[in-house]
Each structure stands twice: as C-alpha cells, then as structure tokens.
C-alpha cells in the first residue's frame, strides 16, 4: 500500500506535535544543538516568526497524524539577506528513511520563487551523514565548514553550511 501525505501550513494547535518530533532528536546528538528537550511554551515565539507568505512552517501529515515538519527561517536578520532562508526538517522516528525528507525538500525548492527566496541554506552537523547526503542530492554544495563549534556532551562537533541558489 502506498501511503499518501499532505503538506500544509502549521497551526498553533500543531506546535505540541512539532515539539514532540523535535525532542525525539535531542538525545541523538546528531541533529540539534539543544542539549535538553524544549517546551511548547519556549517555542511559541519561534512559531510566530513564521508566516505562510514569507517564511512558512509546514507540517506533513499521514491521515491526521503529523509525521514531519519543515521550517523556513530568515538568515541573519538583516534586510540584505531577505532572499536567503535556512531550512530545517524534522521527521518522526517512525517515518525516517521513507523519502519524507526528499518530498519536503522538493516542495521547499518549488515554493522558493513564490516566497521571494533565491538562496536556501542548511546547517548540518558534519557527523550527520544522512542529512548531508540528502541535501547534496538536491544540489546543495558545502559553502562553509566550522570546526569544533558545538560541544555535545564533551565531544566537539563540526558544523557544515550547505547552500543552493534557486532559479526563479
């Protein structure tokens, strides 16, 4: 049976599940620099920074169940960077390695011209090979390598910045 998924703009009621999916990744020390789980309350300001017209936050659903999300965030907060956005993708552990990330990136790239985005960035730990490989499949190139910038439980980790120009 082929599963069908829908992608839609997140609503504030979705924030609890968004946070649950995010918190699934904290202990792995592969995806986020947060060292402890976050709370719904702490993520409300982040949620409200998104807007469907400029910097969407999407949820992917299987039926009524949110299984993944994608965030567009402004880069560096200065007007000259308005056409640049960072994307972040988080997938529920039960749905990883099923092509969900691929579907979300395809949708993100397709949406960029309508969002006035000409450059996408991904910030990925250098030891997170699956995420690096996924972005590279979509012609993201390594634009920076920041050595030992994160300390995860006493282990210094590198951060890779990948980028891709989007043709309108």
Long-range contacts (C-beta under 8 A, 24 or more apart in sequence): 3-62, 3-98, 4-62, 5-60, 5-61, 5-62, 5-67, 5-100, 5-103, 6-60, 6-61, 7-58, 7-59, 7-60, 7-61, 7-70, 7-103, 7-104, 7-107, 8-58, 8-59, 8-61, 9-52, 9-56, 9-57, 9-58, 9-59, 10-47, 10-50, 10-57, 10-58, 10-59, 10-69, 12-44, 12-47, 14-59, 14-66, 14-69, 15-40, 15-43, 15-44, 15-47, 16-40, 17-59, 17-66, 18-43, 18-47, 18-57, 18-59, 18-66, 18-69, 18-90, 19-43, 21-66, 21-67, 21-68, 21-69, 21-90, 21-91, 21-92, 22-90, 24-90, 24-92, 24-93, 25-90, 29-152, 29-153, 29-155, 29-157, 30-125, 30-127, 30-128, 31-90, 31-125, 31-128, 31-131, 33-150, 33-152, 35-152, 35-153, 49-73, 49-74, 53-115, 54-115, 54-116, 55-85, 55-115, 56-111, 56-115, 58-104, 58-107, 60-100, 60-103, 60-104, 62-95, 66-92, 67-91, 67-92, 67-94, 67-95, 67-100, 68-92, 68-95, 68-100, 68-101, 68-104, 70-104, 70-107, 70-108, 72-108, 72-115, 72-117, 75-119, 75-121, 82-116, 83-116, 83-117, 83-118, 83-119, 84-117, 84-118, 84-119, 84-120, 84-121, 85-112, 85-115, 85-117, 85-119, 85-120, 85-121, 86-120, 86-121, 86-122, 86-123, 87-120, 87-121, 87-122, 88-122, 88-123, 89-131, 101-131, 101-134, 102-134, 102-137, 105-134, 105-135, 105-138, 106-138, 109-138, 109-164, 109-166, 112-166, 112-168, 113-166, 113-168, 117-166, 118-165, 118-166, 118-168, 119-163, 119-164, 119-165, 119-166, 120-163, 120-164, 120-166, 121-161, 121-162, 121-163, 122-161, 122-162, 122-163, 123-159, 123-160, 123-161, 124-159, 124-160, 124-161, 124-162, 125-150, 125-157, 125-158, 125-159, 125-160, 126-157, 126-158, 126-159, 126-160, 127-157, 127-158, 132-160, 132-162, 135-162, 135-164, 136-162, 138-164, 139-164, 140-164
